[in-house]
């Protein structure tokens, strides 16, 4: 059996995804990081961006994450996000409208959130 790590992706308002994985890729303030079983312990600050989880059964789960923290120790990875949405939950038309609205309002934060949501769907 391949080595696995237990992953918990939690948003401020709910548990978004939990399960076993072989690889998780996330964006931190230090850059993109890939975590596999046996990785050195880490604690980092999440940047807004897609998080990609390669599950133990070979599937891929993608989530749009907006801020938070990542920690890893003893093959347990926690992603504690301010906001997180699975790609399957994202309404593409609504995200596109939000992106256009944010651009016209010159709201950089809203534009970044909408862009991350659309990138998560594209990766998925």
C-alpha positions as a LaTeX table, in Angstrom:
\begin{tabular}{lrrr}
\hline
Residue & $x$ (\AA) & $y$ (\AA) & $z$ (\AA) \\
\hline
Unk1 & 0.00 & 0.00 & 0.00 \\
Unk2 & 1.32 & 3.45 & $-0.91$ \\
Unk3 & 2.19 & 5.91 & 1.81 \\
Unk4 & $-0.64$ & 8.30 & 2.66 \\
Unk5 & $-1.24$ & 11.45 & 4.60 \\
Unk6 & $-4.45$ & 12.45 & 6.30 \\
Unk7 & $-5.77$ & 15.78 & 5.00 \\
Unk8 & $-8.27$ & 18.13 & 6.62 \\
Unk9 & $-9.36$ & 21.19 & 4.61 \\
Unk10 & $-11.42$ & 23.40 & 6.90 \\
Unk11 & $-12.95$ & 26.82 & 6.25 \\
Unk12 & $-14.05$ & 29.22 & 8.96 \\
Unk13 & $-17.65$ & 28.04 & 8.58 \\
Unk14 & $-17.34$ & 24.31 & 7.75 \\
Unk15 & $-15.27$ & 21.24 & 7.07 \\
Unk16 & $-14.69$ & 21.32 & 3.29 \\
Unk17 & $-12.84$ & 18.04 & 2.64 \\
Unk18 & $-11.27$ & 15.29 & 4.70 \\
Unk19 & $-9.54$ & 12.13 & 3.59 \\
Unk20 & $-6.38$ & 10.29 & 2.65 \\
Unk21 & $-4.03$ & 11.66 & $-0.01$ \\
Unk22 & $-0.67$ & 11.03 & $-1.60$ \\
Unk23 & 0.07 & 14.67 & $-2.53$ \\
Unk24 & $-1.24$ & 18.14 & $-1.71$ \\
Unk25 & $-0.12$ & 21.29 & $-3.54$ \\
Unk26 & $-0.89$ & 24.70 & $-2.04$ \\
Unk27 & 0.28 & 28.30 & $-2.41$ \\
Unk28 & 1.99 & 29.83 & 0.63 \\
Unk29 & 3.59 & 33.21 & 1.22 \\
Unk30 & 6.91 & 31.45 & 0.48 \\
Unk31 & 5.66 & 30.05 & $-2.83$ \\
Unk32 & 3.93 & 26.88 & $-3.98$ \\
Unk33 & 4.56 & 23.81 & $-1.85$ \\
Unk34 & 3.91 & 20.14 & $-2.43$ \\
Unk35 & 3.43 & 17.93 & 0.61 \\
Unk36 & 3.76 & 14.15 & 0.45 \\
Unk37 & 3.83 & 11.51 & 3.18 \\
Unk38 & 7.00 & 11.80 & 5.25 \\
Unk39 & 7.44 & 15.54 & 4.55 \\
Unk40 & 9.27 & 17.54 & 7.18 \\
Unk41 & 6.95 & 19.27 & 9.69 \\
Unk42 & 5.86 & 22.69 & 8.48 \\
Unk43 & 3.72 & 25.65 & 9.40 \\
Unk44 & 2.95 & 28.28 & 6.80 \\
Unk45 & 0.59 & 31.04 & 5.76 \\
Unk46 & $-1.70$ & 30.24 & 2.82 \\
Unk47 & $-2.05$ & 32.69 & $-0.03$ \\
Unk48 & $-5.18$ & 32.83 & $-2.13$ \\
Unk49 & $-4.96$ & 30.15 & $-4.78$ \\
Unk50 & $-6.08$ & 26.71 & $-5.83$ \\
Unk51 & $-5.23$ & 23.78 & $-3.56$ \\
Unk52 & $-4.86$ & 20.45 & $-5.36$ \\
Unk53 & $-5.28$ & 17.20 & $-3.45$ \\
Unk54 & $-4.32$ & 13.90 & $-5.09$ \\
Unk55 & $-6.40$ & 11.36 & $-3.21$ \\
Unk56 & $-5.24$ & 7.85 & $-2.35$ \\
Unk57 & $-7.58$ & 6.37 & $-4.95$ \\
Unk58 & $-6.04$ & 8.49 & $-7.72$ \\
Unk59 & $-8.75$ & 11.15 & $-7.93$ \\
Unk60 & $-7.97$ & 14.86 & $-7.82$ \\
Unk61 & $-9.80$ & 17.31 & $-5.57$ \\
Unk62 & $-9.34$ & 21.02 & $-6.24$ \\
Unk63 & $-10.45$ & 23.85 & $-3.96$ \\
Unk64 & $-10.26$ & 27.63 & $-4.17$ \\
Unk65 & $-8.68$ & 28.78 & $-0.91$ \\
Unk66 & $-8.51$ & 32.37 & 0.29 \\
Unk67 & $-6.01$ & 32.89 & 3.10 \\
Unk68 & $-5.35$ & 30.84 & 6.20 \\
Unk69 & $-2.70$ & 28.45 & 7.47 \\
Unk70 & $-1.15$ & 25.12 & 6.53 \\
Unk71 & 0.44 & 22.75 & 9.02 \\
Unk72 & 1.93 & 19.31 & 8.63 \\
Unk73 & 3.28 & 16.83 & 11.18 \\
Unk74 & 3.11 & 13.05 & 11.61 \\
Unk75 & 1.52 & 12.57 & 8.16 \\
Unk76 & $-1.40$ & 14.83 & 9.11 \\
Unk77 & $-1.93$ & 17.92 & 6.95 \\
Unk78 & $-4.28$ & 20.68 & 8.08 \\
Unk79 & $-5.37$ & 23.48 & 5.78 \\
Unk80 & $-7.22$ & 26.07 & 7.86 \\
Unk81 & $-8.68$ & 28.55 & 5.40 \\
Unk82 & $-10.58$ & 31.78 & 5.87 \\
Unk83 & $-12.69$ & 30.78 & 2.84 \\
Unk84 & $-12.55$ & 27.54 & 0.84 \\
Unk85 & $-14.77$ & 26.13 & $-1.91$ \\
Unk86 & $-14.44$ & 22.88 & $-3.78$ \\
Unk87 & $-14.21$ & 23.41 & $-7.55$ \\
Unk88 & $-17.42$ & 21.36 & $-7.95$ \\
Unk89 & $-19.28$ & 23.91 & $-5.80$ \\
Unk90 & $-18.24$ & 26.97 & $-7.80$ \\
Unk91 & $-20.82$ & 28.55 & $-10.11$ \\
Unk92 & $-18.64$ & 29.57 & $-13.06$ \\
Unk93 & $-21.03$ & 32.19 & $-14.47$ \\
Unk94 & $-21.41$ & 33.79 & $-11.05$ \\
Unk95 & $-17.61$ & 33.85 & $-10.58$ \\
Unk96 & $-17.16$ & 35.40 & $-14.05$ \\
Unk97 & $-19.72$ & 38.11 & $-13.23$ \\
Unk98 & $-17.98$ & 38.76 & $-9.89$ \\
Unk99 & $-14.65$ & 39.10 & $-11.69$ \\
Unk100 & $-16.06$ & 41.62 & $-14.17$ \\
Unk101 & $-17.77$ & 43.58 & $-11.39$ \\
Unk102 & $-14.55$ & 43.66 & $-9.33$ \\
Unk103 & $-12.57$ & 44.89 & $-12.34$ \\
Unk104 & $-15.04$ & 47.70 & $-13.01$ \\
Unk105 & $-15.06$ & 48.66 & $-9.31$ \\
Unk106 & $-11.24$ & 48.40 & $-9.19$ \\
Unk107 & $-11.60$ & 46.15 & $-6.13$ \\
Unk108 & $-8.31$ & 44.22 & $-6.18$ \\
Unk109 & $-9.26$ & 41.86 & $-3.33$ \\
Unk110 & $-12.59$ & 40.88 & $-4.92$ \\
Unk111 & $-10.89$ & 40.50 & $-8.29$ \\
Unk112 & $-8.28$ & 38.16 & $-6.75$ \\
Unk113 & $-11.00$ & 36.04 & $-5.06$ \\
Unk114 & $-12.97$ & 35.68 & $-8.29$ \\
Unk115 & $-9.82$ & 34.88 & $-10.26$ \\
Unk116 & $-8.83$ & 32.14 & $-7.78$ \\
Unk117 & $-12.30$ & 30.59 & $-8.01$ \\
Unk118 & $-12.08$ & 30.48 & $-11.81$ \\
Unk119 & $-8.53$ & 29.04 & $-11.71$ \\
Unk120 & $-9.69$ & 26.29 & $-9.33$ \\
Unk121 & $-12.45$ & 25.31 & $-11.75$ \\
Unk122 & $-10.00$ & 25.38 & $-14.68$ \\
Unk123 & $-7.54$ & 23.09 & $-12.84$ \\
Unk124 & $-10.37$ & 20.73 & $-11.91$ \\
\hline
\end{tabular}
